[in-house]
């Protein structure tokens, strides 16, 4: 697969270059396993509901998650854009894991 340097730069900024990146990475990892709503994400990750709302907003703005449903029934999935670029995401995750 062709590696787009702009995608890597975006993913690096979202997950490694900004505050909250680790929690966004955990959030994406959970959504890779199965689609969840914000309340389920908060419980599974042990984070405040408001924090989940913030991280989801950042991820949606950058086209990394997509939503299905309305108001209370909104379920979040990883986006097609992220699915196509999942190798770049996994590379960033592995680099950050090694740096710990």
N, C-alpha and C positions, 0 to 999 in steps of 0.2 A: 504494500500500500504506500502511496505517496505521502510523505510527511510534510505537512504545511507548517512552515515556521511561525506563521501568525497564530495558528491554533495552539501550538506549543506555548507560545508567549502568553496567550490568553489564559490557558489552563494553569500555567505556572503562576501567573499573577493571582488568579482566583483562589488557588489552593496553597500556594507557598509564599506568595509575596504580599499577602494582606492579612490583617487581623481576622481571626475566625476561620482561616483556611483549613485548619485541621478538622474543625467541626463540619465544614462544608464537605470535606473529603469523606468523613464518616457518614454523612447524610447520603452522599452519592453511592457509597458502598452498600448501604442498606437498601437503597432504591434499586440497585443492580440485582439484589437478591429477590425482591418482590415489591410491587407498587404499594404505597402506604399513604395515609392521610397525615395531616400535620400533627394531630393528637397522637397517633400511633408512633410517629417519628420521635416526638418528644419523650414518650414513655420508653421506647427502645433505646434511645441514645442518652437518656437521663438528663435531658436539657429542658430548659424553660420553654413553654409554648411560644412566648414572644420571640425568643432567640430563633426558634425554628421558623417562625414567620419571616424574620429578617433574612435568614440564610436562604430560604426558598425564594424570596423576592430577588436577592442577588443572583441566584442561579437561574431563575426565569428570565431576568433582564439580559443575561448572557447566553440564553438559549441552551442551557445545559439540562433543564428539566422541563417537562410539559405536564399540563393538568388535564384531567378528564372529570367532568361532572360540574355541578353547580353548588355554590354556597357550602352547606355542611357535608355534602357528598363528594367533595373534591378529593381525588386521588392523584398522587404524583408519580410520574415515571421518569426514567432518564430519557432525554430527547433523542431523536434520530441523529441529530448533529453529534451528540456525545457518543452514541453507539458507533457511528462511523469512525470517530476519533478515540475510541476506547483504549487503543494501544498507547497513545500519547498520555492519557490519564494514568494508565497503569505504570508507565515509565516514571512519571512524576511521583506517584505513590511509592514506588520501590526506591527511588532516590531519597525521598524524605525518610523512609523507614531506615535506610542505611546510615543516614546522618544523625540518627538518635543515639 
